[in-house]
Amino acid sequence: MKRVKLFIATSLDGYIARSNGDVDWLYTDQDYGYTNFLETIDTVLMGGKTYRQVLGFGDWPYSTKKSYIFTHDLQSESTDEITFIHHDIPGCVRRLKKEKGKDIWLVGGAEINTILLEAGLIDELWIFKMPVLLGTGVPLFNSSKSETWLQIKDIEEFDSGLVKMIYHKKLT
């Protein structure tokens, strides 16, 4: 079965973007394992706000992957590259996990992260802690209704001060 991997950077105080959605504080000085990670996935998932932000960066960077965008915007029409999902997010992800192929990258943001966490559908969390305190912004997760315990799988420190931590669901 495919695994859903949340691969995302956060500030030390747990924000994935500034309040206005800006991510100008993210490091771009090196790869931090991004290229190798991309080789392990064939599908990307993201919310509508994250999708609009990615579009602002230029060409669609995931053209070689299956892309699913979860959005309330019913005006969005699917293309060959991108499928828009407007309902039953957990059901859609459960079906995707059963398909053959590589793993699934949960790009974010907070709303979709929370929905999939509460549904028990995130298998690994690849958290890249940036050495910055933003004070306010978009959280990694919205208020979760349930407590989730994780186990550390790997940790790596970089000279830049960034720390990569990989967690997986704690077995009970």
C-alpha positions in Angstrom: 0.0 0.0 0.0 1.2 3.5 -0.8 2.2 5.8 2.1 1.1 9.4 2.5 4.1 11.5 3.5 3.8 15.1 4.7 7.0 16.7 3.5 7.0 20.3 4.7 9.0 23.1 6.3 7.9 24.9 9.5 9.2 27.7 11.6 10.3 26.8 15.1 7.0 28.1 16.4 5.1 25.7 14.0 4.1 28.0 11.1 4.2 26.9 7.4 3.6 30.4 6.0 3.2 33.9 7.1 -0.4 35.1 7.8 -0.6 36.4 4.2 0.6 33.0 2.8 4.2 34.2 2.1 7.0 31.7 2.4 9.9 34.1 1.8 11.6 32.9 5.0 12.2 29.4 3.6 15.8 28.4 2.8 16.7 27.8 -0.8 20.4 27.5 -0.4 20.6 23.7 -1.0 18.4 20.7 -1.8 17.9 19.3 1.7 17.0 15.9 0.2 14.1 17.3 -1.9 15.3 15.7 -5.2 15.7 12.2 -3.6 12.3 12.6 -1.9 10.6 13.4 -5.3 11.9 10.1 -6.7 10.0 8.2 -4.0 6.5 9.7 -4.9 4.3 9.6 -8.0 1.3 11.6 -6.6 1.0 15.0 -4.9 -1.9 16.2 -2.7 -2.6 19.8 -1.7 -5.3 22.2 -0.7 -6.6 25.0 -2.9 -4.7 27.8 -1.1 -1.4 25.9 -1.5 -2.2 25.2 -5.1 -2.8 28.9 -5.8 0.5 29.7 -4.1 2.4 27.1 -6.1 1.0 28.6 -9.3 2.5 31.9 -8.3 6.0 30.4 -8.5 5.8 29.9 -12.2 5.4 26.7 -14.2 3.6 23.8 -12.6 6.5 21.9 -10.9 4.7 18.5 -10.6 4.0 17.8 -14.3 5.5 14.3 -14.0 3.3 13.4 -11.0 -0.4 12.8 -10.5 -1.8 16.0 -8.8 -4.9 16.1 -6.7 -6.1 19.5 -5.4 -8.7 19.6 -2.6 -10.7 22.7 -2.9 -14.1 24.3 -2.1 -13.9 26.2 -5.4 -16.4 24.4 -7.6 -15.3 26.5 -10.6 -12.0 24.6 -10.9 -12.0 22.1 -13.7 -9.7 19.1 -13.9 -7.1 18.7 -16.6 -4.8 15.9 -17.7 -2.2 17.0 -15.1 -4.5 18.0 -12.2 -7.6 16.6 -10.7 -9.7 18.8 -8.5 -11.6 17.1 -5.6 -14.5 18.9 -4.0 -15.8 16.4 -1.5 -14.9 13.2 0.5 -11.2 14.0 0.9 -10.5 11.0 3.2 -12.3 8.6 0.8 -10.3 9.9 -2.2 -7.0 9.5 -0.3 -7.9 6.0 0.8 -8.5 5.0 -2.8 -5.2 6.6 -3.9 -3.3 4.7 -1.2 -4.6 1.4 -2.6 -3.3 2.1 -6.1 0.0 0.6 -7.3 3.0 2.8 -7.6 5.2 5.1 -5.5 4.2 6.9 -2.4 2.1 10.1 -2.1 3.3 13.5 -1.1 1.0 15.6 1.0 2.3 19.1 0.2 -0.1 20.9 2.5 -1.6 23.3 3.8 -3.0 23.4 7.3 -6.6 22.5 6.4 -5.8 19.4 4.4 -3.0 18.4 6.8 -5.6 18.4 9.6 -8.3 16.5 7.7 -5.8 13.8 6.8 -4.2 13.6 10.2 -7.6 13.2 11.9 -8.6 10.5 9.4 -5.4 8.6 10.2 -4.2 8.8 6.7 -0.7 10.4 7.2 1.9 7.7 7.5 5.0 9.8 7.7 5.8 13.4 8.6 9.0 14.9 7.1 9.3 18.1 9.1 12.0 20.6 8.2 12.4 23.0 11.2 13.7 26.4 10.1 15.6 28.4 12.7 13.2 31.3 12.7 10.3 32.3 15.0 7.6 34.0 12.9 5.3 34.8 15.8 2.2 34.4 13.8 1.1 32.7 10.5 -0.5 29.6 9.0 0.0 26.7 11.4 1.1 23.2 10.3 -2.3 21.9 11.5 -5.5 23.6 12.4 -6.9 22.7 15.8 -7.0 18.9 15.9 -9.8 17.1 17.6 -7.6 14.2 18.5 -4.2 13.5 20.1 -1.7 11.8 17.8 1.5 10.2 19.0 4.4 9.7 16.7 7.8 8.0 16.7 11.0 9.5 15.4 12.4 7.6 12.5 15.3 9.9 11.5 16.8 13.3 12.4 19.4 15.2 10.5 21.0 18.6 11.3 22.3 20.9 8.5 25.0 23.6 8.8 22.4 26.2 7.9 20.6 25.5 11.2 17.7 23.6 9.5 16.8 20.3 11.2 15.0 17.5 9.3 12.9 15.2 11.4 11.0 12.2 10.0 8.2 10.7 12.2 5.9 7.9 11.6 2.7 6.8 13.4 3.3 5.2 16.7 2.2 1.6 16.8 -0.1 0.9 19.7 
